Amino acid sequence: MSDKLEAYLEEISHFLSGRAEREEILSEIRSHILEKAAEGPGEFTDAAVEKAIAAFGPARKVAEKYLDDRPIIAPAYKRYLFRYTTLLFALHSFLTVFAVVFKKDFILFPLVFMPRLGVIEALMYLPTAFLADLGIVTVVLYFITQSGKDVKLPWPKFAVDLDEVKPPTKSFWLSRIATAVGAVIMLAITDFALFLFAKHHTIFFVNLNWNDPRPLFTPDAGRRLSMIVIAMLATSTMALLAKLLTRSLLVDVVSNVISLALIGLLLRQPLDNLFAVESAERILPKIKFGIKFTLLFIALMITIDLIKNLVVLGRRKLAA
């Protein structure tokens, strides 16, 4: 038997899965190549085998031909990929917020281990958690598909599936006008905030007397917080301006990610000696929890919107 043929079959085997299936495919390819080599004039030689191999094509392309009708996840289960991933990640997100707020670590064996997390660590952890949840669901559906059994997967009907919702059709110009109005308003707010920051080095004041404004925060804290808030306003403004040119959900995804990072920076700011007003400084211990809870709630809402956008993008890729 030609060493070239064995090396060729070995290369093809790297692209195949399942021992029984792999052996069956390799046996069929070997027969085709030997049959092709025997058709030529003259004796059956290694040169004839090499010529038949060259005609057969690259190993990866040959393997792909045999795998065309063998999907990794059966089409009937593709909807469940995002159903279960979204459900699992929603639980993961809730537990992450719980771990941050109460500063506890806990285990839900064998599904989840939640370490004690800070705010920045939690924001970095959530994308990894989403990928882990997606991977778990993918592996389960892969093994169900490979089993060849007709498995009816459960799905509680507590909500309507995203792909069953028919969004109302919007007028092209009406939607563009609404976006343009929003962009103009956000641009005006951002410009006004930049004007205040350039003049007073803060955008937070106790009074509305523009001739003699009193800053709410100490100079360093006011400068840091103002820069972060202005960056958040600028992010929203740029997203609205981008939507005038494209309706791609990637704009929303990028905006969500930047907003989460900026909220993380806000939560990282020290709250001690924050206010320049003595009365506000006295009640600071009472409002610390409220500030953190509000920012975490906003971060959770942005995270939910981010996951929804990623799910819709994923479904569109699958449909394509």
C-alpha positions as CSV (number, residue, x, y, z in Angstrom):
1,M,0.0,0.0,0.0
2,S,1.4,3.4,-0.9
3,D,2.8,5.5,2.0
4,K,1.4,8.6,0.2
5,L,-2.1,7.2,0.4
6,E,-1.8,6.4,4.1
7,A,-0.4,9.9,4.8
8,Y,-3.3,11.4,2.8
9,L,-5.9,9.4,4.6
10,E,-4.3,10.3,8.0
11,E,-4.5,14.0,7.1
12,I,-8.2,13.6,6.2
13,S,-8.9,11.9,9.5
14,H,-7.8,15.0,11.4
15,F,-10.9,16.8,10.0
16,L,-13.4,14.0,10.9
17,S,-15.0,13.1,14.2
18,G,-16.5,9.9,15.6
19,R,-14.4,6.7,15.3
20,A,-16.9,4.5,13.5
21,E,-18.0,7.3,11.1
22,R,-14.3,8.2,10.5
23,E,-13.3,4.7,9.6
24,E,-16.3,4.3,7.3
25,I,-15.4,7.5,5.4
26,L,-11.7,6.7,5.1
27,S,-12.5,3.2,3.8
28,E,-14.7,4.7,1.1
29,I,-12.1,7.3,0.1
30,R,-9.4,4.6,0.0
31,S,-11.5,2.4,-2.3
32,H,-12.2,5.4,-4.6
33,I,-8.6,6.3,-4.9
34,L,-7.4,2.7,-5.6
35,E,-10.1,2.3,-8.1
36,K,-9.1,5.5,-9.8
37,A,-5.4,4.5,-9.8
38,A,-6.2,1.1,-11.4
39,E,-8.1,2.7,-14.3
40,G,-4.9,4.1,-15.8
41,P,-2.8,2.4,-18.5
42,G,0.1,0.2,-17.4
43,E,0.8,-1.4,-14.1
44,F,-0.7,-0.3,-10.7
45,T,2.1,1.9,-9.3
46,D,2.7,4.5,-6.6
47,A,2.8,7.1,-9.3
48,A,-0.7,6.2,-10.3
49,V,-1.9,6.4,-6.7
50,E,-0.2,9.8,-6.3
51,K,-2.0,11.0,-9.5
52,A,-5.3,9.8,-8.2
53,I,-4.7,11.6,-4.9
54,A,-3.9,14.8,-6.7
55,A,-7.1,14.5,-8.6
56,F,-9.1,13.9,-5.5
57,G,-8.2,17.3,-4.0
58,P,-6.9,18.8,-0.7
59,A,-7.6,16.8,2.4
60,R,-9.7,19.4,4.1
61,K,-11.9,19.9,1.1
62,V,-12.5,16.2,0.8
63,A,-13.5,16.0,4.5
64,E,-15.9,18.9,4.1
65,K,-17.7,17.1,1.2
66,Y,-18.4,14.2,3.5
67,L,-19.5,16.5,6.4
68,D,-21.9,18.7,4.5
69,D,-24.9,16.8,5.6
70,R,-23.7,16.3,9.2
71,P,-24.4,19.5,11.1
72,I,-22.8,20.1,14.5
73,I,-26.1,21.2,15.9
74,A,-29.3,19.9,14.2
75,P,-31.4,22.7,12.6
76,A,-34.3,21.8,14.9
77,Y,-32.2,22.6,17.9
78,K,-30.7,25.9,16.8
79,R,-33.4,28.0,18.4
80,Y,-32.6,26.3,21.7
81,L,-29.0,27.5,21.5
82,F,-30.0,31.1,22.2
83,R,-33.0,30.2,24.3
84,Y,-31.0,28.3,26.8
85,T,-27.9,30.6,26.6
86,T,-30.1,33.6,27.3
87,L,-31.9,31.9,30.2
88,L,-28.6,30.6,31.7
89,F,-26.9,34.0,31.3
90,A,-29.8,35.8,33.0
91,L,-29.3,33.6,36.0
92,H,-25.5,34.2,35.8
93,S,-26.0,38.0,35.7
94,F,-28.4,38.0,38.7
95,L,-25.9,36.0,40.7
96,T,-23.1,38.3,39.7
97,V,-25.0,41.4,40.9
98,F,-25.8,39.5,44.1
99,A,-22.1,38.7,44.6
100,V,-21.1,42.3,44.1
101,V,-23.8,43.9,46.3
102,F,-23.5,41.5,49.2
103,K,-19.7,40.8,48.8
104,K,-20.2,37.0,49.1
105,D,-18.9,34.0,47.2
106,F,-21.1,30.9,46.8
107,I,-21.5,27.7,44.8
108,L,-24.5,26.3,43.0
109,F,-23.0,22.9,42.3
110,P,-22.4,21.8,39.6
111,L,-23.6,24.8,37.6
112,V,-22.1,28.0,38.9
113,F,-19.2,29.1,41.2
114,M,-19.5,32.8,42.0
115,P,-16.4,34.3,43.5
116,R,-16.5,37.5,45.6
117,L,-16.3,40.2,43.0
118,G,-15.6,43.9,42.8
119,V,-17.5,46.1,40.3
120,I,-14.7,46.2,37.7
121,E,-14.1,42.4,38.1
122,A,-17.8,41.8,37.6
123,L,-17.9,43.8,34.4
124,M,-14.9,41.8,33.1
125,Y,-16.4,38.6,34.4
126,L,-19.8,38.9,32.6
127,P,-18.6,38.6,29.0
128,T,-16.6,35.5,30.0
129,A,-19.6,34.1,31.7
130,F,-21.7,34.6,28.6
131,L,-19.1,32.7,26.5
132,A,-19.0,29.9,29.1
133,D,-22.8,29.6,29.1
134,L,-22.9,29.6,25.3
135,G,-20.2,26.9,25.3
136,I,-22.1,24.7,27.8
137,V,-25.3,24.9,25.8
138,T,-23.5,24.2,22.5
139,V,-21.8,21.1,23.9
140,V,-25.1,19.7,25.2
141,L,-26.9,20.3,21.9
142,Y,-23.9,18.9,20.0
143,F,-24.1,15.6,21.9
144,I,-27.9,15.5,21.4
145,T,-27.4,16.0,17.7
146,Q,-24.7,13.3,17.4
147,S,-26.8,10.8,19.3
148,G,-29.3,10.8,16.5
149,K,-32.2,10.5,18.9
150,D,-35.4,12.5,18.6
151,V,-35.2,14.5,21.9
152,K,-37.9,16.9,22.7
153,L,-36.3,19.7,24.6
154,P,-38.4,21.6,27.3
155,W,-39.0,25.3,27.1
156,P,-41.5,26.9,29.5
157,K,-44.0,29.2,27.8
158,F,-43.6,32.1,30.2
159,A,-42.7,34.5,27.4
160,V,-42.8,35.0,23.7
161,D,-39.7,34.0,21.7
162,L,-37.8,36.8,20.1
163,D,-38.2,35.3,16.7
164,E,-41.9,35.1,17.1
165,V,-42.3,38.8,17.7
166,K,-43.0,40.8,14.6
167,P,-41.7,44.3,15.3
168,P,-43.9,47.1,13.9
169,T,-42.7,48.4,10.6
170,K,-41.4,52.0,10.9
171,S,-41.3,54.6,8.3
172,F,-37.8,55.1,7.1
173,W,-37.9,58.9,7.3
174,L,-39.9,58.9,10.5
175,S,-37.3,56.8,12.3
176,R,-34.5,58.9,10.9
177,I,-36.1,62.1,12.0
178,A,-36.6,60.7,15.6
179,T,-33.0,59.6,15.7
180,A,-31.8,63.0,14.4
181,V,-33.9,64.9,17.0
182,G,-32.4,62.7,19.7
183,A,-28.9,63.2,18.3
184,V,-29.3,67.0,18.3
185,I,-30.6,67.0,21.9
186,M,-27.7,64.8,23.1
187,L,-25.2,66.9,21.2
188,A,-26.5,70.1,22.8
189,I,-26.3,68.5,26.3
190,T,-22.8,67.2,25.6
191,D,-21.7,70.6,24.3
192,F,-23.2,72.4,27.3
193,A,-21.4,69.9,29.7
194,L,-18.1,70.6,27.9
195,F,-18.7,74.3,28.2
196,L,-19.3,74.0,32.0
197,F,-16.3,71.8,32.4
198,A,-14.0,74.1,30.5
199,K,-15.1,77.1,32.5
200,H,-15.5,75.6,36.0
201,H,-13.7,72.2,35.8
202,T,-16.9,70.4,37.0
203,I,-20.5,70.0,35.8
204,F,-22.0,69.4,39.3
205,F,-23.2,72.4,41.2
206,V,-25.2,73.1,44.4
207,N,-27.0,76.2,43.0
208,L,-28.1,77.5,39.6
209,N,-26.5,80.9,40.1
210,W,-24.2,81.0,37.1
211,N,-22.5,84.2,38.3
212,D,-21.3,82.5,41.5
213,P,-21.8,78.7,41.1
214,R,-21.0,76.5,44.1
215,P,-19.5,73.1,43.2
216,L,-21.1,70.1,44.7
217,F,-18.0,67.9,44.8
218,T,-14.4,68.6,45.9
219,P,-12.1,69.7,43.0
220,D,-10.4,66.4,42.3
221,A,-13.6,64.3,42.6
222,G,-15.7,66.8,40.6
223,R,-13.1,66.8,37.8
224,R,-13.0,62.9,37.7
225,L,-16.7,62.4,37.8
226,S,-17.4,65.1,35.3
227,M,-15.0,63.6,32.7
228,I,-16.6,60.2,33.1
229,V,-20.2,61.6,32.8
230,I,-19.2,63.7,29.7
231,A,-17.7,60.5,28.1
232,M,-21.0,58.7,28.7
233,L,-22.9,61.6,27.1
234,A,-20.5,61.6,24.2
235,T,-20.9,57.9,23.7
236,S,-24.7,58.2,23.5
237,T,-24.3,61.1,21.1
238,M,-21.9,59.3,18.8
239,A,-24.2,56.2,18.8
240,L,-27.2,58.3,17.7
241,L,-25.2,60.0,15.0
242,A,-23.9,56.6,13.7
243,K,-27.6,55.4,13.6
244,L,-28.3,58.1,11.1
245,L,-26.0,56.3,8.7
246,T,-26.5,52.6,9.6
247,R,-29.0,50.5,11.6
248,S,-26.5,47.9,12.5
249,L,-26.8,46.4,15.9
250,L,-23.0,46.6,16.2
251,V,-23.4,50.3,17.0
252,D,-25.6,49.4,20.0
253,V,-23.1,46.6,21.1
254,V,-20.1,49.0,21.0
255,S,-22.1,51.7,22.9
256,N,-23.2,49.2,25.5
257,V,-19.7,48.0,26.1
258,I,-18.3,51.5,26.5
259,S,-21.1,52.5,28.8
260,L,-20.5,49.5,31.0
261,A,-16.8,50.3,31.2
262,L,-17.6,54.0,32.2
263,I,-20.1,52.9,34.8
264,G,-17.4,50.6,36.2
265,L,-15.1,53.6,36.4
266,L,-17.8,55.6,38.3
267,L,-18.2,52.7,40.8
268,R,-14.4,52.6,41.3
269,Q,-14.3,56.3,42.4
270,P,-13.7,56.7,46.2
271,L,-16.8,58.1,48.1
272,D,-14.8,59.4,51.1
273,N,-14.4,63.2,51.2
274,L,-16.5,63.4,48.0
275,F,-18.7,66.4,48.7
276,A,-17.6,70.0,49.0
277,V,-20.9,70.8,50.9
278,E,-20.7,70.0,54.6
279,S,-24.4,69.0,54.9
280,A,-24.1,66.5,52.0
281,E,-20.9,65.0,53.5
282,R,-22.7,64.3,56.8
283,I,-25.3,62.2,55.1
284,L,-22.8,60.4,52.8
285,P,-22.9,57.1,54.7
286,K,-26.6,56.9,54.2
287,I,-26.5,57.4,50.4
288,K,-23.5,55.3,49.6
289,F,-25.6,52.2,49.2
290,G,-28.2,54.1,47.1
291,I,-25.5,55.4,44.7
292,K,-24.0,51.9,44.2
293,F,-27.3,50.2,43.8
294,T,-28.5,52.7,41.2
295,L,-25.3,52.4,39.2
296,L,-25.5,48.6,39.4
297,F,-29.1,48.6,38.3
298,I,-28.2,50.8,35.3
299,A,-25.3,48.5,34.5
300,L,-27.6,45.4,34.7
301,M,-30.1,47.1,32.3
302,I,-27.3,47.9,29.8
303,T,-26.0,44.3,30.2
304,I,-29.5,42.9,29.4
305,D,-29.7,45.2,26.3
306,L,-26.1,44.1,25.3
307,I,-27.1,40.4,25.5
308,K,-30.3,41.0,23.6
309,N,-28.3,42.6,20.8
310,L,-25.8,39.8,20.7
311,V,-28.6,37.2,20.6
312,V,-30.2,39.0,17.7
313,L,-26.9,39.3,15.8
314,G,-26.2,35.6,16.4
315,R,-29.6,34.6,15.1
316,R,-29.1,36.7,12.0
317,K,-25.7,35.0,11.4
318,L,-27.4,31.6,11.7
319,A,-30.2,32.6,9.4
320,A,-27.6,33.8,6.9
